[in-house]
Amino acid sequence: MSVSQQISEFIRERFEIGDDPDFNDECHLFNEGFVDSFGAVEIVQFVEQTFNISITQKDIMLYPMNTVNEIAAVVESKL
């Protein structure tokens, strides 16, 4: 399973998105209302634990992480 698939699956399950047709790997998770700021913290914790990486405050400031694909790109750059 790819990095983006694992992240997408986690978000779908954790935030009870299910089969919402508006949810995809390119949608803005926050603007579309799928995830709030507390959810962002959960996503960071998930990727840190799952992929054994560290997402720093600098990463959060430097790289957009608003879509599944953007989050996956940051994760892949750290692997």
RAQUIUR-V713806 format. One line per field, one symbol per residue. psi: psi as a letter, one per 30 degrees, with the letter a starting at -180 (. if undefined). burial: I if it has 24 or more other ideal C-beta (glycine too) atoms within 12 Angstrom, else O. A space follows every 10 residues. Layout:
psi = ???
burial = ???
This chain:
psi = kleeeeeeee eeeeghebhk ffklffkjee efgekaeeee eeeeeeeeee ghlkjleeee eekkhfleee eeeeeeff.
burial = OOIIOIIIOI IOOOIOIOOO OOIOIOIOIO OOOIIOOOIO OOIIOIIOOI IOOOIOOOOO OOOOIIIIII IIIIIOOOO
